[in-house]
Amino acid sequence: MKGTDENPNPGPHPDLVLRARIQLLIGDRWLDGEKGMRVYRTLFAVNPRGYAYHLTRVLLDLSRHPRLAHLPDARRALLHEAVDAAAHIPADAPWYQTGYQQYARSALTRLDQDDRTP
């Protein structure tokens, strides 16, 4: 029988976190694309406040990728995740970071409007 003090959501395996941190160390200043999404999702799970901006930025960038132009459901999923991640951006963050939640919501609204337009 499991103990009652176990965390029901333990987060990513420590090896995944270490691997993500190594990717940040050996990479450029910003990680983009799917690689960036994997790294920032992992680190966000460990430190939401510290990586919310990075995850939100990479999700927004991916939602605008040409490969997803004809996949509105995939774009919508990325934008929903971006809105959720942006909710963790600290209020005292720089202005360009705090505006990302509104930007993600606006992009989601535009996508919904585009879907309704014949």
C-alpha positions as CSV (number, residue, x, y, z in Angstrom):
1,M,0.0,0.0,0.0
2,K,1.3,3.4,-0.9
3,G,2.0,6.0,1.7
4,T,-0.3,8.9,2.1
5,D,2.5,11.5,1.7
6,E,3.3,10.5,-1.9
7,N,2.8,13.3,-4.4
8,P,0.0,12.2,-6.8
9,N,1.6,14.2,-9.6
10,P,5.4,13.8,-9.2
11,G,6.3,15.7,-12.3
12,P,8.8,14.7,-14.9
13,H,11.5,12.2,-14.2
14,P,14.7,13.8,-12.9
15,D,16.6,12.5,-15.9
16,L,14.3,14.4,-18.2
17,V,14.7,17.6,-16.3
18,L,18.5,17.2,-16.4
19,R,18.4,16.5,-20.1
20,A,16.3,19.6,-20.7
21,R,18.7,21.8,-18.7
22,I,21.6,20.4,-20.7
23,Q,19.8,21.3,-23.9
24,L,19.5,24.9,-22.6
25,L,23.2,25.0,-21.8
26,I,24.4,23.7,-25.1
27,G,21.8,25.5,-27.2
28,D,21.5,29.1,-28.4
29,R,20.0,31.8,-26.3
30,W,16.4,30.6,-27.3
31,L,15.2,27.2,-28.1
32,D,12.6,27.2,-30.8
33,G,10.3,24.7,-32.5
34,E,9.4,21.3,-31.3
35,K,12.7,21.0,-29.4
36,G,12.0,24.2,-27.5
37,M,8.5,23.0,-26.7
38,R,9.8,19.7,-25.3
39,V,12.5,21.4,-23.2
40,Y,10.3,24.2,-21.9
41,R,7.3,21.9,-21.2
42,T,9.6,19.8,-19.0
43,L,11.1,22.7,-17.2
44,F,7.7,24.4,-16.8
45,A,6.5,21.3,-15.0
46,V,9.3,21.8,-12.4
47,N,9.3,25.6,-12.2
48,P,6.1,27.2,-13.8
49,R,7.0,30.7,-12.7
50,G,10.5,30.5,-14.2
51,Y,9.6,29.0,-17.5
52,A,6.1,30.3,-18.2
53,Y,7.2,33.0,-20.6
54,H,9.5,30.7,-22.5
55,L,6.9,28.0,-22.9
56,T,4.2,30.5,-23.9
57,R,6.5,32.1,-26.5
58,V,7.5,28.8,-28.1
59,L,3.8,27.6,-28.2
60,L,2.7,30.8,-29.9
61,D,5.5,30.5,-32.4
62,L,4.5,27.0,-33.2
63,S,0.9,27.9,-33.5
64,R,1.8,30.2,-36.4
65,H,4.0,27.6,-38.2
66,P,3.1,27.0,-41.9
67,R,2.8,23.3,-41.3
68,L,-0.1,23.9,-39.0
69,A,-1.9,26.3,-41.4
70,H,-4.5,23.7,-42.3
71,L,-4.7,22.1,-38.8
72,P,-6.9,24.4,-36.8
73,D,-7.4,21.9,-34.0
74,A,-3.6,21.5,-33.5
75,R,-3.2,25.3,-33.5
76,R,-6.1,25.6,-31.1
77,A,-4.5,23.1,-28.7
78,L,-1.2,25.0,-28.8
79,L,-3.0,28.3,-28.1
80,H,-4.9,26.9,-25.2
81,E,-1.7,25.6,-23.7
82,A,-0.1,29.0,-24.3
83,V,-3.0,30.7,-22.4
84,D,-2.6,28.3,-19.5
85,A,1.1,28.7,-19.4
86,A,0.9,32.5,-19.6
87,A,-1.2,32.5,-16.5
88,H,1.9,31.6,-14.6
89,I,3.9,34.6,-15.9
90,P,4.6,36.8,-12.8
91,A,2.8,40.1,-12.6
92,D,6.1,41.9,-12.1
93,A,7.6,40.4,-15.3
94,P,8.6,42.8,-18.1
95,W,5.7,44.3,-20.1
96,Y,6.5,42.2,-23.2
97,Q,6.0,39.0,-21.1
98,T,2.9,40.0,-19.2
99,G,1.1,40.7,-22.5
100,Y,1.5,37.2,-23.8
101,Q,-1.6,35.8,-22.2
102,Q,-3.8,38.5,-23.9
103,Y,-1.9,37.9,-27.1
104,A,-2.6,34.1,-26.9
105,R,-6.3,34.7,-26.2
106,S,-6.5,37.1,-29.1
107,A,-4.9,34.6,-31.4
108,L,-7.4,31.9,-30.2
109,T,-10.3,34.3,-30.8
110,R,-9.1,35.0,-34.3
111,L,-8.7,31.3,-35.0
112,D,-12.3,30.7,-33.8
113,Q,-13.6,33.5,-36.0
114,D,-11.7,32.2,-39.0
115,D,-13.3,28.8,-38.5
116,R,-16.8,30.3,-38.5
117,T,-16.2,32.3,-41.7
118,P,-17.3,30.4,-44.8
